[in-house]
């Protein structure tokens, strides 16, 4: 066996880097294993390459509620290292942050690579030993403690171990569920992972034809077996496979739950602030200005920018080619009803490769969230995506990673 360390960290993602750096900063001898050739692979692609580091929601209660039923376990965690601490931490590393819409915080440089570089400097200050391109293949335990791990054909021991292997979203970055398998074998409950912050697959061609078009200021209403479930206002991004964008990503878990009850459909209201009568009056007024145009051309002044091609697919060809002064009241009524209820059939959620976050993992009830220490394995800390905690997009996942990592690194070596 190689010489023992105070702490072995398995996983060089956000939470693992933070835990290793913090423990090293406190003077512990730390060994970090990363299966990829470089550290922070998922960090490098987060936020479209800009890295949404955290969320500046000022109300701690609202912030914690964003983590769903697990939120009540997280107050002590965020009290030790919260959003403001994250901002101060990265600023001290030479990476000041800025706040954008929906309280999302990004590095001023808008480069996820700079986040990884800052964390690498943090590890260097703490003299952390790093072994990249070295996957852990075995975990050895007895007596309720992990004793050692095998990696690269060698066995390494430590007093304590941090599991920070990530979940199963974006498996191309190395998140392939290894930690789930080890923790299950070691006696933990592991909830089956499912994509949660993920785009939706739809059946209708009209939305596929609008790939790349963002529909702003709309309302989307979801139905389960024809019964209204919930509505949201905001922006929907059309894709070649369905619909996406922050609004859709954040309701995907609710849609997933609905799909267990039966068929799920949706309707997009392009004019949510107008009732049918008011929208009919608006359309009639626009038609009066374009009465000699065929409907195809007149619609350019009515429908949201970029959506015309898709909407035309939902109208009868003969109606589309009719001059507006010749359209019947019934024709106009059918157009208005369509603009208030563009049809969507949900065929499912995209897979883990498209998922920003997947839920599943170890229930927080099996972890002391004041320290992130396992309640079943006295010398193991469980971090980040290995925990079964649902959260929205917008910096909440990375804040969970920073907080669990910092807290684990702060409490390592106490026993």
N, C-alpha and C positions, 0 to 999 in steps of 0.2 A: 504493500500500500504506500502511496505517495504521502509526504508529510501532511499532517492534519492542519486544517485551517480553522479559524474561529467560525467562519460562515461560508457556505457554498450557495451561490445563487444560480438557479437553472433557468436560463432565458434572458436574452439581451434585448428585450423590448422596453417599452416605457417604464413599467413598474419594476422590472428587474434592474434596469440601469439606475433608477432612483434608489432602490434598496441597497445595491452594491456601493454606490457612491456615498450614501449617508452612513453606512456601516464603516466604510473606509475612512470617512471624515472623522469618525469617533475613535479611530485607532485600531479597529479590528482588522485581522488578516482576512482578506476576502478573495475568493476564487469565483469568477463568473464564467459559466459555460454558455456558448451560443452556437446553435447548430448551423447557422448560415455563415458565409464567409465574411459578412460585415454585420455590425451591430445596427439595431433599429430599423430593420427592413420595413416593417409596417408603418413606423413613424415617418419614414421617408415619403410614403405615398398618401399619408393622412391629409385630409382637408384639401384634396386635389393638389397635393404637393406643397400646400401653404401651411399646414399643421394648425388646426384649431385647438390650441393648447388648453384652454379652459373656457368657462362661461362666467361672466361677471354679474350674474343675477344677485342683486343686493340683499334680497330677503332670504335669510338662511332657511326659513321654514319652507318657502316656495322652492328653493334649491333642493332641499332634501326630499320634498314631495315628488320631485322629478324622478327619483329612484324607486318609485312605486312602494310596494309593501316592504321592501328591504330598507327603506329610508329611515325608519325609526331606529335601526341599528347603527346608523352612520353619523349621528351627531358628534359622538366622542372622537371619531376618526377625523372629521372635518375641523373640529375644534383644535386638533393638534397640527393639522396641515390642510388649510382650505384654499379657496381661490386666490385670496390676497397673498397668501404665503407663496403660492405658485408664481404669481406675478413678481414678487420681490426676489424669489429664488432665481428666476431666469434673468432678471435685470442685473443682479449681481454677477451673473455669468457672462454679462456683456450682450444680452439679448432682450432689449426692452420690448414690451408688448403694446398692442393697440386694440381698441374695442370697436367692433363693427355691429351691424344689424343683429338683433336678437341677442345682444350681450355677448356675442362670440368674440373671443380674444385670440389674436394671431401675433406671431413675431412681426415687428416692424419691417423686417427684411422680406417677409412673405415667403420664406424658404424653409421647408421642413428639414432640409439638409443642415441648416444652421442650428436647429434644435438638437439634432444628433451630435453635431460637433461640440456644442456646449456641454452636453452630458458626458461626452468623452473626456473633455477637460476636467470635469468634476471627478470622474473616476481616476484620472491620472493624479490629481491632487491627493486622493486617498490611497494611492499606491495599490489599487485593485489589480489583481492578476487576471488577465483576460485570455481565454482560450476560445477563439472563433473556429468555425468549421469543425466543431467538435461536439457532436450530439451525445447527450447522455442516453445510454442504452439500457441501463439497469439501475434500480434503486433498491438498496439492501436495508432491511429494518428488522428489529426484534425488540421485544419488551416495550412496545409503544413509542419507540424512537427510531428515526432513520439513522443508520450508522455510517453509510458510505454510498457512493454512486460509482458506476462504471462508465467511462467515456474514453473513446479512442483506444480501447483495449487495456486501459489502466484503471485502477481503483483509487478513489480519492475519499478521504474521510474529513469530517468536520464536526464541531460541537453542535451547530445548528444549520438548517437548510431553508432556503427560500424557493418556493415553487412559483415561477413567474413565466410559465411557458405559453401563455395566451390561450385563447379558445380555439375556434375552428373557422372563423371568418377569414377570408383571404388566405387560403391554405398555401398559395404560391409564395407567401412570405415566411413560411415555416410554421404557421399555426395549424398543426394537424391533430390536435387533441391528445398529445402524449401525456400531458399532466393529468388529464381526466382519467386515463387508464391507470396511471400510477396511484393516484389518490383513491380510486375505487378499490384497487387491490390492497391498499393500506387501511381500508375500513371506512372510508368516507362514503356518504351518499353522493351520487353525481346525477343531477337532473339531465335528461337528454337534451343536447343543444339543438336549438332551432334558430334560423335566421330571424332577427327582429327588426333591426334598422336596415331595411332592404327594399328595393323597388318591387312593384307588382306587375305580374304578367296579365295582359288583357287579350280578349278575343278579337275585338273589333279592328278592322283594317284602318278605319279613319284615324285612330290615334297613332298607329304605326306610321302612317303616311306623314304625320306631322313631327316625326323624329327630330329632336333638337329645338322644337318650338315650346316656349314657356307661356302658359296661359295664366295671366295675372288676375288678381281680384275676382276670382271665381269662388263658388261654393260647391263642394263635392259632398254628396250624401250617399252613404252606404246602406244597403239593404241585405238582410238575411232571409232567404226564402220569401222575398217580396215584402217583408216587414221592415220599416225604417229602423236602423240601428243607431247611427250617429252622423253628424255633419261637421265639416271643417271649412273655414274660409282661408284663402291664401293663393298660392301659386302651385300649379301642377306642371311638371316638365314631361312632355311626350317623348317617348323613345321608340326604337324599332321593335321593342318587345312589349311595351306597355306604358306605364306611367311611373314617374319618379319625382325627385325634388325633396327638399327638407320636410315639407308637409306630409308627403306620402311615406317617406322613410319613418317618420315618427308615429304614424298610425298603423304601420304594417303589422305590428304585434296584435292590435285589436282586430284587424282584418283576418289574421291567422286564426284567432279565437273564434271569429264568426264562421269560418269555413268548416269548423267542426259541427256546426248546427245545420249546415246545408249550403245550397248555392248562394253565392254572394255576387250582387250586382251593385252598380253605382250610377249616379246621374250627376253630370256637371252642369251647373247653372252659370252661364256666362254673365248674367245680369242679376246677381243676388239682391241688389238693393232696389230693384224694380219688381212690382208684382206684374202679373200677366197683362192687366189692363194698361198699366203705365208703359210697359215694353211695347205693347201693340201700338200705342200712341206714338212712341218714338219711331218705330218702324214705319208707320203711316206717314209721319213727317219727313223721314228720309226718302221714302218712295216719291213723295210729292216733288222733291228736288231732282229726282232721277227717273221720272215717269216714262221716258222714252228709252231707257236702258233695259237690257235683259237682266233678269234677276242675278245671273252670274256676276255681272259687273256692278250692279247696284249694291250687292252685299259687301263690297269692299269698304263701304262707308258705315257698315253696321256691325260686322263681326270683329273680334279682336285681331290685331295684327298677326299675320302668319297662320291663322286658323282656317282661312277660306277654303283651301284645298280639301281639308278633311270634312268640313261641313257640307261642301258640295256633294261629297260621296253619300251623304245621308238624305239627300233630296232627290225626288224623281227627275230624270233627265229632262222630260218635257216641261216641267215647272222651272227648272234652271234656265232654260232657253226662252222662256216667255217674258215679254216686256212687262214691267211692273204695273203699268196702267191696265193691263189685261188680267192681272191676277185676281182671283176671287177672294171674298172674305175668308172662305174655308182655306184657301192656299196660304193666305197671310196668317191665319190662325195656326196652321200646322207648322209654319216657320217659327212663329213666336214660341210655340210649345217646345220645338226642338232646341231653340236657343236657351230655354230654361231647363232643359233636361237631355243633354247629350248622353247617349247610352254607353255604358261600360259593363262588360262582363268580366269578373275577376276569375282568372284561371289558376292562380296560385301565386306564391312568392318566388322570387328569383332565389338562386342557391347561395351557398356559403361563399362562392367566389365573387358574388356581387354584394354581399352583405357587409355593411360597415361594422356591425356588431351582431354577435349571436348571443342569445341567452343560454341558460343551462349552466351546469357546473355545481360546485359545492354550495349547499344552502348556507346562508349567513348564520343560521342558528348553530351550525357546527364549527364556527370560528369566533374567537373572541375579537370583535371588531375594534376594541380599544387598543389592541396590539397587532392584530391580524394573525395571531398564533392559533394553530389548530387546537380544537378541544379534544381531539383523539390522538394526536401525535405531539408530544410535549416540546419537541425541538424543531417543529416545522411551521413556517409562515406561508399563507396562501393568499395570492395577490391578484388584483385586476380581473381579467377576463375569465379566470378560473372560478370566480365567484358567481353564483346565480343571482344576478342583480340586473333587472331591466332598467334601461335609461334611454332618454332621447338623444338625438344627434345635437350637435351644437357645443361640443367641448366637455360634455358630462362624462364620457368614457375616459378621456385622458385625465380629467381631474381625479377620477376614481383610481386610475393607475398611479398618478403622482402621489396621492394621499396614502394609498395602501403601501406603496414602495417606501415613502419617507418614514411612515410609522413603523414598518417592519425593520428598516435599518436603524431606527432610533431605539427599538426595544431588543434587538438582537444582542446577545451577550449578557442579558440580565440574569439568566439562570445558570 
